Amino acid sequence: MDYCLNSHKGFRTLHFPALKVPGTGHGFTSRQGPGDSRDAFAFLNMGLRTGEDPRLVKKNHRLFLEGVGLGGSPLVTGEQVHGSLVAQVAPSRDFRVVPGADGLVTDGEGVVLSLFSADCALVFLVDRRGRAVGIAHAGWRGAVAGIAGEAVRKLKEGFGSQPRDLLAGISPCIGACCFEVRDDVVGALREAGLPEKELLTPAPGGDSWYLDLKALNIWQLRRAGVPAGSIFSTSLCTSCRRDLFYSYRRDKGITGRMMGYIYVERKGR
């Protein structure tokens, strides 16, 4: 299996064993954990723009980071505008949001790159030969725009990471079983020259399709030069697994967010 679900001090998180390169760490939170969120956001909402009191969410951040041994590490996140901007991040002392960014890369020690999702895929990237990492928010718009490939390019440009040396993990996201789309999405795929037949399955009725978001991101990573054998994913659908995940579509927009995080360890930690 490409992934594992671990529990640590009550927090249940997903990891890709193949991405555990010495000196780096990563994970993807679930809704299961000793957080302070309640009702539609229960229990570990990590997203600050969900309608829940941001003070509770920041407390969840703190509790989680302390619980997994990252207490005191600053989070850096992107604004997440469903675009393809990937920013290179320097070490930071405080929580910071990078304007306009849906992707982040760094080789800085101790800074935790973080992005949030509730159906969109998050793409984790680790250089197996160095200490550079990245993460990208890849819903259908960002995936069509090629954000996974842009993150690969930024790792090469900023840190000399070669695509053939990268390991990639694609977080749980809404599956092809549930992600029904219409002509606007099909048109965007066509305009971008993406393989519609590989990514779309006609839905009953003939006026909509099911999109395989995971396959779309794999296709973009392959096109960027990441070997097929270095790309790992899960069969988990965020919409189907109410017990584990928030889902924007399933819950009609009133829901929390999971957090994907990745970092380069401080030396001596």
N, C-alpha and C positions, 0 to 999 in steps of 0.2 A: 504494500500500500504506500502511496506517495506521501501521505500525511499521517499525523498522529494527533489525538486529542489528549491533552494533559490537564490534570488538576493540581493546583498549588495554592494552599491556604484558602480553598474555596473558589478560586478563580479557574474557570475552565477555558483553556486557550488551545488554539490549533497551531501546529508547527510542521515544517517540512524537514524531515531528518537530513535530506541530501543538502540542504542549504546551511547546515550547521558548520560553517567554515570557522576554524579557530580564530578567536579575536573578534567575532561578530555574533550577533543574536537577532532574533526576530520572533514575531508571533502575530496571531489574529484573535482578538477577544470574541467571546460569545456573550449572550445576555445573561449567562449564569455566573453569579459571583456575589459577594457580600457588598453590593453597592447600595446607594441611598435612593435610587430611582424607584418610582412606584407607578401603579396603574399601567397605562399603555407603554410606559418607559421602563418597566421593571425588567431587571434589577440593576443592570450595569450599563446604562446609557452613557456613551462616551462622546456624543456629538453635541456641540455647543449651539447649533442652529436648528434645534428640533422643536422649540417651544417650551422646553423644560427650563426651570430656573438654572442659569449658568453656574450659580454657586454650588448647586448639587452636583452638576457634571464635573466641575473642577475638583470637587471632593472625591468623586469616583476616580478621576485621573490619579490623584494623590494616593488613594487607597490601593489602587491597582499597581502603580509603580513601586510602592513600598512592599506590596505583597509578592511581587516577582523579583525583588532584589534590585530594583532600579530607583529606589528612593533618592531624591535630590537631583536626579537627572532631568535637564530641561527638555520639554517637548517642543519641537518645531514642526509646524504643519503648513499645508497650503490652503489658499482661500477656496479652492475646489469650485471652479466655474465651468466644469465640463469642457475644458479646452485641452491644449497639448503643450502648454508651457511647463518645462522642467527646470527647476532652479538648483544651482549649486549652493550648498549650505555650509557655512562656517560654524564652528562651535559657538554656542550661545549660553548665557547664564540664566535666561528666563524664558518662559513660554512665549512663542513668537509665531505669527501667521505671515507667510510669504504671499503678498498680493498677487492675484492672477494665476498662481501656480496650482497645477494638478499633479505635479511630480516633483520629487526631491532626490538629490544625490549628495553624498558626502564621503570624505575619508577622515573627518574630524572625530576625535575620540570623545566619548561621553555624551554626545548629543543624540537624542532619540528622534528619528524622523517618524512622523505619524500622519496617517490619513484616515478618513472615516467613511463608512459605507453602510448601506442597508438595501442591497440588491446589486449595486455596481461591483465589478471585480476590482481588487487591488492586486497589482503586480509587484512582487518582491524580486530584487536583483542583488546578487552577491558575486563579487569577483573571487573566484577560487584561488587565484594566485596573488591576491593583494588584500588590502584592508579598505576596500571601497564598496559601498552599498547604495541601493536606491529603492524607491517605492513610487508607484504611479497609480492614480485613480482612473480606472478605465471602464466607465460605463459605455453605453453604445456610442455616444457622441465622441468621447475621448478615444475610444478604441478605433472608430472609423478614421479619426484624425491622425492616428498613428502614435499615440502617446507612449506606448510600450517601446516602439522603435526609437522614439526621441529620447527616452530614458537611457537606452543602450548607447545612443550616440553621445549623450552628455557624459556618461561614465568613461567612454573612450576619449572624448575631448578633454575632460577635466583631469582624469587620473591615469590615462593610458590603458584602461581596461579593454581587452580585446573581446569582441562578441563571442568568439569560440571558447573563451575562458569563463563566461558568465553562467551562473546557475539561476534559474527563474522559477518562482512559485506563483501560482494564480489562486487567490483566496476563494473561499465559497462565495458564490454569487447567485443571482436568479438563473435557474436552469432553462434549457430549451423546452422542458416540460411545461413551463409557466410563463415564459417571456413572449407574449403575443404582441406583434408589431404590425404596423400598417404601411401604406405607400410611402410615407415620408422617410421611414427608416430604410425601406428597400431602395428608394431613390438615392439616398445618401451612400449606401453600399455600392450601388451601380456607378455613381459619379466618381467614387474613390477607386474604382477598378478592382473591387474585392469579389471573391468567388461566391456569388449568390447561392449556387447549387450546393456548395459545401456547408453553408452557414444557415440556410433557411429551409424550413419544412412547411408546406402549405397547411393551414388550419382548416377545419371543417367550415364550409360556407363559401370558401373561395375568395374572400376579400381581405384576408389577413394571413400572417405567417408566424411561425415560432422561430426566434433567433437564438442561435447557440453562441452566447457571449463568451464563454470560455474558449470555444474553438476560434472565435474571431481574434482573441488576444494571442492565442498560440500561433495563429497564422501570421500575425504582425511580428511576433518575436522571431519566428523562423525567417521571415523576410529580412529582418534586421541582422541575421547571421548567428543567432543563438541556436546551437544544435538541438535537434528534436529530443535527444536523450538527456538533455540538460534542463528540460522544462517539466515541471511537476504541477499537478493540480488535484482537485478533489471532485467527487461525485455528489457533494452536498449542495442542495438547492436551498437558498435562503428563504424562499417563499414556502417551500414544503415543510421545512424544519422549524416550526414555531417554537419548539422547546429550546432550540439553540440560538436562533438568530432573529433579529429584527428584519422586517421586509417592508419597504416603502409601498410597493404595489399591493401586497396582501392586506396591509393595515391601512390602506387608503391615505397614506401620508402622515398619519398620526402615530409615530413610532420613534424608537431610539436609533442609535447607530453603533455598529461595532468599530473597533479601532485596529488598524494594522500598524505595526511598529517594527522598526529595524534600526540597528545601531552598530557602531564600532566600539568595542569595549575600551575603557581606560586601561592603560598598561598597569599591571600590578593589581588589578581588581580581583 
